[in-house]
Amino acid sequence: MPDGSRYVFPPTLLLRIALSVALSRPRSLGDDSAAGLRGAYPPPRTCGIEHLPRSGPFVVVGNHYQRPGLWAGWGAMLANAAVRQTGERPRELHWLMTSELLAFRLGPVPVPRALLRWVFRRFAYRVYGFGLVPARESGQVGSTAGLRIAARWLAAGEPVGVLPEGTASVELCEARPGVGLFLAWLTRDEVPLIPVGVAEVEGVLTARFGPPFRLPRLAGGSKVERDAALRETVMVAIARLLPPALWGYYRPAVERAGAAEQPGTILE
């Protein structure tokens, strides 16, 4: 991290968001993300925004990049702001997010999980229009309520965001079991997937969007095998947008695919 770098969410904006959560007031995720990023140094950058459809539904799939001193939310904010600003009209990215944190403390004081679930529900449903899914550590793939919310947003022509790993890391880790079949179901009506890779490139936090693609229709094999193949397709598309040092669990898959071959069905 370069000397003098600074990623601090503006306290006044944080207070306004907290008040909206308390009062159940909707907010613009894209506008809040852009405002939060203005104080970041060095200024983060976004590449490949020409790949974002200007209208219609799509699903953004990305990595959950986080390291000590840099929260994963900064990369998501880059995606939020880009989606908001690149459409024919202002629009919001509706993420699927965890419904709780299994072990969260404010300093030395543990925060009750029931309180966190209450805050997350208001934050997701009433303020930003997210869907909630169980934490990866719970072993569950997702909640039917959260998945239905994502499907409803797509049916309304709005974009949805999914982080297939389900947990933050520096290098790519294995995508959450079940997410491949879920994404195939979610995009069954020819909804495109847009990959985004978040990394620090030459000391600058960078979100790089790639070309839209669709998942292959797989026949044969078990559900577990089909899910694994679909997850690999999605994660290889994300990995291609990252420095090789961050390929992590998916390095063998990327190297098998080769630099020239593209995953899934490329739409451009």
N, C-alpha and C positions, 0 to 999 in steps of 0.2 A: 504494500500500500504506500503510495508516494507521500513524502513529507508534506504536512499541511492539509492532507485530505480530510474531508468532513462530511459525514452523513448524519444529520440530526433533523428529526421531524420538527417543524415549527411548533412551539408550545401553544401559541394562540390557535392554530388550526386544530391541534389535538384537542384543545378544550371545546372548540365549536363542534367537533365530531362527537365528543363525549356527551355534550348537551343534546345533540340530535338523537343519540342512542337513548338517553334518559327520557326524552320527550317523543320518541318514535317519529322523528321527522326525516323524510327521505332526503338524500343528498346525491350529488353527481360524483360518482367514483372517479371519472376521468378528470374532472376539474380539481377535485381534492388531490389526486395523484400529481397533476401538473404543478399545483401550488406547493405540495410537499417536496418536490424535486428541485424547486428553484434555489434553495439554499445549499444544495449538495455541491461539494467540490472534491475533485475536478468535476465539471459538469458532465453528467451521464449522457450517453448518446444512444440513438436508435437507428438501426440500419434496416433496409429491406421493406420499408413501409409500403412500397408499390405492390407488394404481394397481398396486402390486406384488401379484401373485397370492399368496394365502396357502398354496397348495399346487400341486403339479404343475410340469411343466417350463416354462421360458420363457427367452428370450434377451434380455439387457440389451445395448443398443447405445448407445454414448456418444461424446462428443468427447474428445480427448486434450489437455485444456487444460494448458498450461505456459507460464510466462514466467520471465525471469531472477529467481532468488530463490525460486521456487515450483515444486517438482517435480510432474510430472503424477500421481505416485502418490498424492498427497493426495486428489485428486478420486475416484480409484478406491477409496480406503479408505472414503470416505463411502458409496459404493455397496455395498461389501462389508458394512459394519456394518448398513446398512439392510436388506439381504437377510437377514442372519443373524437380525435381531430381529423381522421382520414376518411370519414364517411360522407355521403351526400348530405347527411344531417348529423347533428351530434348524437352519439349513441354510447351506451355503457356496456362494458364487458361484465358478464354475470358469472362469477366464479363458483365452483364447488369448493367449499372450505371445510376444514375439520369442525366438528360440533363441540369439541372441548379440548383442553390440554390436560393430560393425565397427571402431571406433576408440575404445578406452576407456583412460584413464590414471588412475593414482593419483598425483596431483601430476605430476611430470615423467616418471614411469616408465610406459611402456606395458604394459598387462596382456595377456599372450598370449591370443589368441582361443580356443585349445584349453582353457585354464583356465576362461575364462568360460563356454564351452559346458558343461563338466563341472559347474560351479556351478549354471548355469541348469537343467540336466537334473535335478539332485537337488532344487533348490528347487521346480521345477514338478511333477515326477512323484512324488517321495517325501514332500514336505512339504505341499503345498497342492492337489494334484490338478488342475494346469493342463495345457493342451495347448500344445505349442510349434510355432511357425510361423517360416519364414525372415524375417529382417529385410527391411523394405520395400526397402532399398537393393539387395538381392540381385536384385530383379526377379521373384522367384517369388511366387505367390499364397499358397501354403501347403504344408505337408507332409501326406501322407496320414495319417501317424501322428497328428499334432495334430488333424486334422479328425475322424478316427475317435474319438479321445478325447472330443471335444465331443459327437459323436453318441451315444456310449455314456452320457455323463452325462444327456443329455436323455431317452434311452430308460429310464433309471433314475428319471426323475421329478425330476431336479435342475436348477437353473438354470445357464446358461452366460453368460459375458460376452465381448463382441467390441467392439473399438475400430476402426471401419472405416477411419479415416484411416491407421493403421499408423505414424504418426509424431506427435510432440508439436508443438503450435503454440498460439499465442494465438487467432487467428482460425481458422475452419474452413478446412481445405485439402481438395483433392480426395480422395475416398475411394479406397482402393487398388483398382486394376483387378482384377476377378475376385471381389471380395467380395460384390457384389450377387447373382450366381449362387450363390455359396457359401451365403449366408444363405437364399436361396430353397430350396436343397436341404436345409439344416439344419432348416428350419421346415416342411418339406413335409407333415408329419403334423399340421398345424393347431396347431403350437406358436406362441404369441404372441410378438411382439417388444415389449419395453418400452424406450422411449427415455429417456435421461437426459442433461441438459445441465449441464455443470460450468462455472462462471464465478465471478468475484468481483463480487458485487452490493453496492454501497455499502460496499466494502472488506471484505466477508465472503465467504469461500469457500463457495459454495452449490452443492449438487447438487439438481436439480429433475427428478423423474420425471414422465413424461407418460403418457397413456392407452395401453393395449396396442393393437397393430394387427397386421394380417397383410399380407404382400406380395401384390400382384395376380399372377394367373397370366397371363403374357404369351405370346402366340402371334405368330408372324411375326417378321420382322426377323432380323438376324444375332445370334450370341451376344454380340458386342461391344455391339450396340445394346441388347439386352435387359439385359445387365449394367449398362450406363450408366443405363438407366431405373430399374432396381431400386436402384442405389446412390443415385440422386437421391432416390428415395422415402424411403429410410432417413435420409439426411442432412437432408432438409427436416424430417422429424419431430424430429430432434435440434435443428436450428436454431430451431424454434419455441419451444424451451425456453430459448433464450439471448437476451441483449440484442442488438438489431440490429447493434451495433458489432462483434459477433463472427461475423456470418454469413459473412464472407469469401467464399470461392469460390462458396458457394451462395446469395449474396444475390439474383442474378437469378432463381434457381429459386423461392426463397421469395416474392419479389415477384410472379412469374407466378402462383403458386398462390393467392395472396391469403390474408388472415388468416382468413377464414371456412372455407375449404376444408381438409379434413384429408387427410393422405396415406394411401394403402393402404386397408385396411378396418378401421375403428375397431370395437373389440369392446365398448365401453361405451356 
